[in-house]
């Protein structure tokens, strides 16, 4: 189980496209695919057109160069 130190939260994320496996999100000035299996509790993003908080594993955020 991941701890809060192992996750990162992004605010004001927009989901612009969704598939059965992943969602395409705008985080800051980047568009990135987030696997649905990596969207953690506390997230408000699940499908296209939604906007809000996104909680993902820190390792994924680092791999996507989001910070």
Secondary structure, DSSP 4 states (H G I P E B T S, - for coil): ---GGGEEEEEEEEEEEE-SSEEEEEETTEEEEEEGGGPPTT----STT-EEEEEEEHHHHHHTT--
